[in-house]
């Protein structure tokens, strides 16, 4: 299991913090049998979800909705 806490995603964060880059890294972890868990703000969640694969969980904390 790998935990990622608030990855600071966004256009102003530069290429290292691009949501597509994080999603690709999460995919590589899953391919190796690792379970990635991302604790994201609601804004980060909205940026990341479009880059996740079709089978990726898309849940968020109901209290934050």
NORSULDA-V643301 format. One record per residue. N is the residue number from 1. SS is DSSP state (helix for helix, strand for strand, loop for the rest). NEAR is the number of other C-alpha atoms within 10 Angstrom. Layout:
# NORSULDA-V643301
N,SS,NEAR ; N,SS,NEAR
This chain:
# NORSULDA-V643301
1,loop,10 ; 2,strand,11 ; 3,strand,10 ; 4,strand,13 ; 5,strand,11 ; 6,loop,13 ; 7,loop,16 ; 8,loop,16 ; 9,loop,24 ; 10,loop,16 ; 11,helix,11 ; 12,helix,9 ; 13,helix,11 ; 14,loop,9 ; 15,helix,13 ; 16,helix,12 ; 17,helix,15 ; 18,loop,18 ; 19,helix,24 ; 20,helix,18 ; 21,helix,15 ; 22,helix,20 ; 23,helix,18 ; 24,helix,14 ; 25,helix,13 ; 26,helix,21 ; 27,helix,18 ; 28,helix,13 ; 29,helix,15 ; 30,helix,14 ; 31,helix,10 ; 32,loop,8 ; 33,loop,10 ; 34,loop,13 ; 35,loop,14 ; 36,strand,16 ; 37,strand,12 ; 38,strand,16 ; 39,strand,15 ; 40,loop,19 ; 41,loop,17 ; 42,helix,14 ; 43,helix,11 ; 44,helix,17 ; 45,helix,18 ; 46,helix,15 ; 47,helix,17 ; 48,helix,20 ; 49,helix,17 ; 50,loop,13 ; 51,loop,15 ; 52,loop,17 ; 53,loop,13 ; 54,loop,9 ; 55,loop,6 ; 56,loop,13 ; 57,loop,9 ; 58,loop,13 ; 59,loop,8 ; 60,loop,14 ; 61,loop,10 ; 62,helix,6 ; 63,helix,5 ; 64,helix,7 ; 65,loop,6
